[in-house]
Amino acid sequence: MTFSIVARSAGAELFGVAIASSSPAVAARCAHGRAGVGAVATQNITDPRLGPRVLDALGRGSIARLALDEALFETPFGAYRQLLAVGAAGPPAVHSGARALGLVNAVSGADAAAAGNLLATTAVPPAMLAAFEQAEGHLGERLLRALRAGLDAGGEAGPVHSAGLLVVRDVSWPIVDLRVDWSDEDPVLVLESLWRRYAPQIDDYVQRALDPAGAPSFGVPGT
């Protein structure tokens, strides 16, 4: 019921998740990131508690594979979970439990991992990873290219209704947290539109938080 990608920028300054699902509000439960630490997707039959647990392990210096193993050791229901993780160092990692739903596949590259369950075809994660690796620009743009490639490769076995994009940087809050909680049409298309509107303003919003006196105006009356 979900396909996603977790990734870091080449210098590990940014970490992010892009995710889509037939379920509502998928990013609210499944996308996790922490500045300077990494990114995690918790999907299939989701336990959102595993996201912070994996990030805690990554923050203690574990590579992604060991961080997943540590979090899974603490739960009796690992067979139901599909987890993706990428940290500041070491290769990304994926866990697909034996009771993950439907057609399942996962792939990993140098800086990203893509996976899904209840897929229309096993080609979805490889298409996502290839699109990410071929794309240029901001990490958010590359993640969205990957999500689009996954949907174009077949996506889920059923209709996709929600999507999200999460990116963290060197501040304690996500610099990008865009969500389409439900759409009867194409939530990835809506997410792409939100990104085009928000991306030029990312640095402005960070500056407004850190130095409002020197920040640019919002471009609306009264600012």
GUROVO-108438 format. One line per 10 residues: number of its first residue (from 0); their letters; for each residue x, y, z of N, C-alpha, C. Coordinates in nm, 2 decimals. Layout:
<sites>
NUM> a> X:Y:Z:X:Y:Z:X:Y:Z; ...
</sites>
This chain:
<sites>
0> mtfsivarsa> 0.08:-0.12:0.00:0.00:0.00:0.00:0.08:0.13:0.00; 0.22:0.11:-0.01:0.31:0.23:0.00:0.43:0.21:-0.09; 0.48:0.32:-0.15:0.62:0.31:-0.21:0.69:0.44:-0.17; 0.82:0.43:-0.14:0.89:0.55:-0.09:1.04:0.54:-0.12; 1.10:0.65:-0.10:1.25:0.66:-0.11:1.30:0.75:0.00; 1.41:0.70:0.06:1.49:0.78:0.16:1.62:0.81:0.09; 1.68:0.93:0.12:1.80:0.97:0.06:1.87:1.08:0.13; 2.00:1.10:0.10:2.08:1.21:0.15:2.15:1.28:0.04; 2.18:1.40:0.06:2.26:1.47:-0.04:2.41:1.42:-0.04; 2.48:1.45:-0.14:2.62:1.40:-0.16:2.71:1.42:-0.03
10> gaelfgvaia> 2.69:1.54:0.03:2.77:1.57:0.14:2.70:1.55:0.27; 2.58:1.48:0.27:2.50:1.45:0.39:2.46:1.58:0.46; 2.45:1.69:0.39:2.39:1.81:0.45:2.24:1.80:0.46; 2.18:1.73:0.37:2.03:1.72:0.37:1.99:1.57:0.37; 1.88:1.54:0.43:1.82:1.41:0.43:1.67:1.42:0.40; 1.62:1.33:0.33:1.47:1.34:0.29:1.40:1.21:0.27; 1.27:1.22:0.26:1.18:1.11:0.23:1.08:1.16:0.13; 1.05:1.08:0.03:0.93:1.10:-0.05:0.85:0.97:-0.05; 0.72:0.98:-0.04:0.64:0.87:-0.01:0.50:0.89:-0.07; 0.44:0.78:-0.11:0.30:0.78:-0.17:0.23:0.65:-0.13
20> ssspavaarc> 0.09:0.66:-0.12:0.02:0.55:-0.07:-0.13:0.56:-0.11; -0.20:0.44:-0.11:-0.34:0.44:-0.12:-0.41:0.48:0.01; -0.34:0.48:0.12:-0.40:0.52:0.25:-0.39:0.67:0.26; -0.48:0.73:0.34:-0.48:0.87:0.37:-0.36:0.92:0.45; -0.31:1.04:0.43:-0.21:1.10:0.52:-0.09:1.02:0.54; -0.04:0.96:0.44:0.07:0.86:0.46:0.20:0.93:0.52; 0.23:1.05:0.48:0.35:1.11:0.53:0.34:1.15:0.68; 0.22:1.17:0.73:0.21:1.20:0.87:0.25:1.09:0.96; 0.24:0.96:0.91:0.27:0.85:0.99:0.41:0.78:0.95; 0.45:0.81:0.83:0.56:0.72:0.78:0.69:0.79:0.74
30> ahgragvgav> 0.69:0.93:0.74:0.81:1.00:0.70:0.88:1.06:0.82; 1.00:1.03:0.84:1.08:1.08:0.96:1.21:1.13:0.92; 1.26:1.24:0.97:1.39:1.29:0.95:1.45:1.37:1.06; 1.58:1.37:1.07:1.64:1.45:1.18:1.77:1.51:1.13; 1.78:1.65:1.15:1.89:1.72:1.09:2.02:1.66:1.14; 2.12:1.64:1.05:2.25:1.59:1.08:2.25:1.44:1.11; 2.14:1.38:1.11:2.13:1.24:1.15:2.09:1.14:1.04; 1.97:1.17:0.98:1.93:1.08:0.87:1.78:1.09:0.84; 1.73:1.00:0.76:1.59:0.99:0.73:1.54:0.85:0.73; 1.41:0.83:0.76:1.36:0.69:0.78:1.21:0.69:0.73
40> atqnitdprl> 1.18:0.59:0.66:1.04:0.56:0.62:0.99:0.44:0.70; 0.87:0.45:0.76:0.81:0.33:0.83:0.68:0.30:0.77; 0.68:0.19:0.69:0.56:0.16:0.61:0.51:0.02:0.62; 0.42:-0.02:0.53:0.35:-0.14:0.53:0.24:-0.13:0.63; 0.24:-0.21:0.74:0.15:-0.20:0.85:0.23:-0.11:0.95; 0.21:0.02:0.96:0.30:0.11:1.01:0.30:0.12:1.16; 0.42:0.13:1.22:0.44:0.16:1.36:0.53:0.29:1.36; 0.47:0.41:1.37:0.55:0.53:1.36:0.65:0.54:1.47; 0.64:0.47:1.58:0.74:0.48:1.69:0.88:0.43:1.64; 0.88:0.35:1.53:1.01:0.29:1.49:1.09:0.40:1.42
50> gprvldalgr> 1.03:0.50:1.36:1.11:0.61:1.30:1.20:0.68:1.40; 1.15:0.74:1.51:1.24:0.80:1.60:1.34:0.70:1.66; 1.30:0.57:1.68:1.40:0.48:1.73:1.52:0.45:1.64; 1.49:0.45:1.51:1.60:0.43:1.41:1.68:0.56:1.41; 1.62:0.67:1.41:1.69:0.80:1.41:1.78:0.81:1.54; 1.73:0.77:1.65:1.81:0.77:1.77:1.94:0.68:1.76; 1.92:0.56:1.70:2.04:0.48:1.68:2.13:0.54:1.58; 2.08:0.60:1.47:2.17:0.67:1.38:2.24:0.78:1.44; 2.17:0.85:1.53:2.24:0.96:1.60:2.35:0.92:1.70; 2.34:0.79:1.74:2.45:0.74:1.83:2.56:0.68:1.75
60> gsiarlalde> 2.55:0.69:1.61:2.67:0.65:1.53:2.65:0.52:1.46; 2.54:0.46:1.47:2.51:0.33:1.40:2.49:0.36:1.25; 2.54:0.27:1.17:2.51:0.28:1.03:2.36:0.23:1.01; 2.30:0.25:0.89:2.16:0.23:0.88:2.12:0.08:0.90; 2.20:-0.01:0.86:2.16:-0.15:0.88:2.16:-0.19:1.03; 2.25:-0.14:1.10:2.25:-0.17:1.25:2.14:-0.09:1.32; 2.11:0.03:1.27:2.01:0.11:1.33:1.87:0.04:1.31; 1.85:-0.02:1.20:1.72:-0.09:1.17:1.72:-0.22:1.26; 1.83:-0.29:1.27:1.83:-0.41:1.35:1.80:-0.38:1.50; 1.86:-0.27:1.54:1.84:-0.23:1.68:1.69:-0.20:1.71
70> alfetpfgay> 1.63:-0.12:1.62:1.49:-0.09:1.64:1.40:-0.21:1.63; 1.43:-0.30:1.54:1.35:-0.42:1.52:1.36:-0.52:1.63; 1.48:-0.51:1.70:1.50:-0.60:1.81:1.40:-0.57:1.93; 1.36:-0.44:1.93:1.27:-0.39:2.04:1.12:-0.41:2.01; 1.09:-0.47:1.90:0.95:-0.49:1.87:0.92:-0.64:1.83; 0.81:-0.70:1.88:0.78:-0.84:1.84:0.71:-0.85:1.70; 0.69:-0.73:1.63:0.61:-0.73:1.51:0.69:-0.69:1.39; 0.82:-0.72:1.39:0.91:-0.68:1.28:0.86:-0.74:1.15; 0.80:-0.86:1.15:0.76:-0.93:1.03:0.65:-0.85:0.95; 0.58:-0.76:1.02:0.48:-0.68:0.96:0.53:-0.55:0.90
80> rqllavgaag> 0.65:-0.51:0.93:0.70:-0.38:0.90:0.79:-0.38:0.77; 0.79:-0.27:0.70:0.89:-0.24:0.60:0.95:-0.10:0.64; 1.08:-0.10:0.65:1.15:0.02:0.70:1.27:0.05:0.60; 1.29:0.18:0.58:1.40:0.23:0.50:1.47:0.33:0.58; 1.60:0.33:0.57:1.68:0.42:0.65:1.81:0.46:0.58; 1.85:0.59:0.60:1.98:0.64:0.55:2.03:0.73:0.66; 2.16:0.71:0.69:2.23:0.80:0.78:2.33:0.88:0.72; 2.41:0.95:0.80:2.51:1.04:0.75:2.63:0.97:0.69; 2.65:0.84:0.73:2.76:0.76:0.68:2.72:0.62:0.66; 2.78:0.55:0.57:2.75:0.41:0.55:2.64:0.40:0.45
90> ppavhsgara> 2.61:0.28:0.40:2.51:0.26:0.30:2.37:0.26:0.36; 2.27:0.31:0.28:2.13:0.30:0.32:2.09:0.15:0.34; 1.98:0.13:0.41:1.93:-0.01:0.43:1.78:-0.02:0.43; 1.73:-0.14:0.41:1.59:-0.16:0.40:1.56:-0.29:0.47; 1.45:-0.29:0.55:1.39:-0.42:0.61:1.25:-0.44:0.55; 1.23:-0.55:0.49:1.10:-0.59:0.44:1.06:-0.72:0.52; 0.97:-0.71:0.61:0.93:-0.82:0.69:0.86:-0.93:0.61; 0.86:-1.05:0.67:0.81:-1.17:0.60:0.66:-1.15:0.58; 0.59:-1.07:0.66:0.44:-1.05:0.64:0.41:-0.92:0.58; 0.51:-0.86:0.51:0.48:-0.74:0.43:0.37:-0.78:0.32
100> lglvnavsga> 0.29:-0.68:0.29:0.17:-0.71:0.21:0.20:-0.71:0.06; 0.14:-0.81:-0.01:0.14:-0.81:-0.16:0.28:-0.83:-0.22; 0.30:-0.77:-0.33:0.42:-0.77:-0.41:0.52:-0.67:-0.34; 0.63:-0.72:-0.30:0.73:-0.64:-0.22:0.86:-0.63:-0.30; 0.93:-0.51:-0.30:1.06:-0.51:-0.36:1.13:-0.39:-0.29; 1.27:-0.39:-0.30:1.35:-0.29:-0.24:1.48:-0.29:-0.31; 1.54:-0.17:-0.33:1.68:-0.15:-0.38:1.75:-0.04:-0.31; 1.88:-0.05:-0.31:1.96:0.05:-0.24:2.08:0.10:-0.34; 2.11:0.23:-0.32:2.23:0.28:-0.39:2.32:0.34:-0.30; 2.41:0.43:-0.35:2.51:0.49:-0.26:2.45:0.58:-0.16
110> daaaagnlla> 2.35:0.66:-0.20:2.29:0.76:-0.11:2.14:0.75:-0.10; 2.08:0.65:-0.14:1.93:0.63:-0.14:1.89:0.49:-0.14; 1.77:0.47:-0.08:1.71:0.34:-0.09:1.56:0.36:-0.12; 1.50:0.27:-0.20:1.36:0.28:-0.24:1.30:0.14:-0.22; 1.17:0.14:-0.18:1.10:0.02:-0.15:0.95:0.04:-0.15; 0.88:-0.07:-0.17:0.74:-0.06:-0.16:0.67:-0.20:-0.14; 0.54:-0.19:-0.10:0.47:-0.31:-0.08:0.33:-0.30:-0.15; 0.26:-0.41:-0.17:0.14:-0.41:-0.26:0.17:-0.33:-0.39; 0.28:-0.36:-0.45:0.32:-0.29:-0.57:0.25:-0.35:-0.69; 0.23:-0.27:-0.79:0.18:-0.32:-0.92:0.28:-0.40:-0.99
120> ttavppamla> 0.41:-0.37:-0.97:0.52:-0.44:-1.03:0.65:-0.42:-0.95; 0.74:-0.52:-0.96:0.86:-0.51:-0.89:0.95:-0.40:-0.95; 0.92:-0.34:-1.07:1.00:-0.24:-1.13:0.99:-0.11:-1.06; 0.90:-0.09:-0.97:0.88:0.04:-0.91:1.00:0.09:-0.83; 1.05:0.02:-0.73:1.17:0.07:-0.66:1.29:0.09:-0.75; 1.33:0.00:-0.84:1.44:0.03:-0.93:1.42:0.16:-1.01; 1.30:0.18:-1.06:1.27:0.30:-1.14:1.29:0.43:-1.05; 1.25:0.42:-0.92:1.27:0.53:-0.83:1.41:0.56:-0.81; 1.49:0.46:-0.78:1.63:0.48:-0.75:1.71:0.54:-0.87; 1.67:0.48:-0.99:1.74:0.53:-1.11:1.71:0.68:-1.14
130> afeqaeghlg> 1.58:0.72:-1.12:1.54:0.85:-1.14:1.61:0.95:-1.04; 1.62:0.90:-0.91:1.69:0.98:-0.81:1.84:1.00:-0.85; 1.90:0.90:-0.89:2.05:0.91:-0.92:2.07:0.99:-1.05; 1.98:0.99:-1.14:1.99:1.07:-1.26:1.96:1.21:-1.25; 1.87:1.25:-1.15:1.82:1.38:-1.14:1.93:1.47:-1.08; 1.92:1.60:-1.10:2.01:1.70:-1.05:1.93:1.80:-0.97; 2.00:1.89:-0.90:1.93:2.00:-0.82:1.91:1.96:-0.68; 1.82:2.04:-0.62:1.79:2.02:-0.47:1.74:1.88:-0.44; 1.78:1.83:-0.32:1.74:1.70:-0.28:1.59:1.68:-0.29; 1.51:1.78:-0.26:1.37:1.77:-0.27:1.32:1.74:-0.41
140> erllralrag> 1.38:1.81:-0.51:1.35:1.79:-0.65:1.39:1.65:-0.69; 1.50:1.60:-0.65:1.54:1.47:-0.69:1.45:1.36:-0.63; 1.41:1.38:-0.50:1.31:1.29:-0.44:1.18:1.29:-0.51; 1.13:1.40:-0.56:1.00:1.41:-0.63:1.02:1.34:-0.76; 1.13:1.36:-0.83:1.15:1.29:-0.96:1.14:1.14:-0.94; 1.20:1.09:-0.83:1.19:0.95:-0.80:1.05:0.90:-0.77; 0.97:0.98:-0.70:0.84:0.95:-0.67:0.75:0.94:-0.79; 0.77:1.04:-0.88:0.70:1.04:-1.01:0.74:0.91:-1.09; 0.87:0.88:-1.09:0.91:0.76:-1.17:0.85:0.63:-1.11; 0.83:0.63:-0.98:0.77:0.51:-0.92:0.62:0.50:-0.96
150> ldaggeagpv> 0.55:0.61:-0.96:0.41:0.61:-1.00:0.40:0.57:-1.15; 0.49:0.63:-1.23:0.48:0.60:-1.37:0.52:0.46:-1.41; 0.60:0.39:-1.32:0.63:0.25:-1.34:0.52:0.16:-1.29; 0.42:0.21:-1.24:0.30:0.13:-1.19:0.25:0.16:-1.06; 0.34:0.21:-0.97:0.30:0.25:-0.83:0.24:0.13:-0.76; 0.14:0.16:-0.69:0.07:0.05:-0.61:-0.02:-0.03:-0.70; -0.07:-0.15:-0.65:-0.16:-0.23:-0.72:-0.30:-0.16:-0.73; -0.33:-0.07:-0.64:-0.45:0.01:-0.64:-0.42:0.16:-0.66; -0.53:0.24:-0.65:-0.51:0.38:-0.67:-0.43:0.45:-0.56; -0.35:0.55:-0.60:-0.27:0.62:-0.50:-0.35:0.75:-0.46
160> hsagllvvrd> -0.36:0.77:-0.33:-0.44:0.88:-0.28:-0.37:0.99:-0.20; -0.25:0.95:-0.14:-0.18:1.05:-0.06:-0.03:1.05:-0.09; 0.04:1.16:-0.06:0.18:1.16:-0.09:0.25:1.27:0.00; 0.38:1.26:0.02:0.44:1.36:0.10:0.59:1.37:0.07; 0.65:1.49:0.11:0.79:1.51:0.09:0.84:1.58:0.21; 0.95:1.52:0.27:1.01:1.57:0.40:1.16:1.59:0.37; 1.21:1.70:0.40:1.35:1.73:0.39:1.40:1.80:0.52; 1.51:1.75:0.58:1.57:1.82:0.69:1.71:1.87:0.65; 1.75:1.97:0.73:1.88:2.03:0.70:1.96:2.06:0.83; 2.01:2.18:0.85:2.09:2.21:0.96:2.02:2.29:1.07
170> vswpivdlrv> 1.89:2.28:1.07:1.80:2.34:1.17:1.72:2.23:1.23; 1.66:2.26:1.34:1.59:2.16:1.42:1.45:2.12:1.37; 1.40:2.19:1.27:1.27:2.16:1.21:1.29:2.12:1.06; 1.19:2.05:1.00:1.21:2.02:0.86:1.20:2.15:0.78; 1.29:2.16:0.68:1.29:2.28:0.59:1.18:2.26:0.48; 1.14:2.13:0.46:1.03:2.10:0.37:0.95:1.99:0.44; 0.82:2.02:0.45:0.73:1.92:0.50:0.59:1.94:0.43; 0.59:1.89:0.30:0.47:1.91:0.22:0.39:1.78:0.21; 0.26:1.79:0.22:0.17:1.67:0.23:0.05:1.69:0.15; 0.01:1.59:0.08:-0.12:1.58:0.02:-0.19:1.46:0.09
180> dwsdedpvlv> -0.28:1.49:0.18:-0.33:1.39:0.26:-0.44:1.30:0.20; -0.51:1.36:0.09:-0.60:1.28:0.01:-0.63:1.35:-0.12; -0.62:1.28:-0.22:-0.66:1.33:-0.36:-0.72:1.21:-0.43; -0.84:1.24:-0.50:-0.90:1.14:-0.58:-0.84:1.13:-0.72; -0.75:1.23:-0.75:-0.68:1.23:-0.88:-0.54:1.18:-0.87; -0.44:1.27:-0.87:-0.30:1.23:-0.86:-0.23:1.31:-0.75; -0.22:1.25:-0.64:-0.16:1.33:-0.53:-0.01:1.37:-0.55; 0.06:1.29:-0.63:0.20:1.32:-0.67:0.20:1.45:-0.75; 0.11:1.46:-0.84:0.10:1.58:-0.92:0.07:1.71:-0.84; -0.02:1.69:-0.74:-0.05:1.80:-0.65:0.08:1.83:-0.56
190> leslwrryap> 0.15:1.73:-0.52:0.27:1.75:-0.44:0.38:1.82:-0.53; 0.39:1.79:-0.65:0.48:1.86:-0.74:0.45:2.00:-0.75; 0.32:2.03:-0.76:0.28:2.17:-0.77:0.31:2.25:-0.64; 0.29:2.18:-0.53:0.32:2.25:-0.40:0.47:2.27:-0.39; 0.55:2.18:-0.44:0.70:2.19:-0.44:0.74:2.31:-0.52; 0.69:2.33:-0.64:0.72:2.44:-0.73:0.69:2.57:-0.66; 0.58:2.58:-0.58:0.55:2.70:-0.51:0.64:2.73:-0.39; 0.67:2.62:-0.32:0.74:2.63:-0.19:0.90:2.64:-0.21; 0.95:2.57:-0.30:1.10:2.55:-0.32:1.17:2.69:-0.32; 1.12:2.79:-0.40:1.19:2.92:-0.40:1.20:2.99:-0.27
200> qiddyvqral> 1.11:2.95:-0.18:1.10:3.02:-0.05:1.17:2.95:0.07; 1.23:2.84:0.04:1.28:2.76:0.15:1.38:2.84:0.24; 1.48:2.90:0.17:1.58:2.97:0.25:1.52:3.09:0.32; 1.42:3.16:0.25:1.36:3.27:0.32:1.29:3.24:0.45; 1.22:3.12:0.45:1.15:3.08:0.57:1.25:3.04:0.68; 1.37:2.99:0.65:1.47:2.96:0.74:1.52:3.09:0.80; 1.55:3.19:0.71:1.60:3.31:0.76:1.50:3.39:0.84; 1.38:3.38:0.81:1.28:3.45:0.90:1.28:3.39:1.04; 1.31:3.26:1.05:1.31:3.20:1.18:1.44:3.24:1.26; 1.55:3.25:1.19:1.68:3.27:1.25:1.71:3.42:1.27
210> dpagapsfgv> 1.66:3.50:1.17:1.69:3.65:1.18:1.58:3.73:1.11; 1.47:3.74:1.18:1.35:3.81:1.12:1.38:3.95:1.08; 1.47:4.02:1.15:1.50:4.16:1.12:1.56:4.17:0.98; 1.64:4.07:0.94:1.70:4.08:0.81:1.64:3.99:0.71; 1.52:3.94:0.74:1.45:3.85:0.64:1.37:3.92:0.54; 1.36:3.86:0.42:1.27:3.93:0.31:1.13:3.93:0.35; 1.05:4.02:0.29:0.91:4.03:0.31:0.84:3.90:0.25; 0.71:3.88:0.30:0.64:3.77:0.24:0.58:3.80:0.11; 0.59:3.93:0.06:0.53:3.97:-0.07:0.38:3.98:-0.07; 0.32:4.00:0.05:0.18:4.02:0.06:0.16:4.15:0.13
220> pgt> 0.04:4.21:0.11:0.01:4.34:0.18:0.04:4.34:0.33; 0.11:4.44:0.38:0.14:4.45:0.52:0.27:4.39:0.56; 0.35:4.33:0.47:0.47:4.27:0.50:0.59:4.34:0.43
</sites>
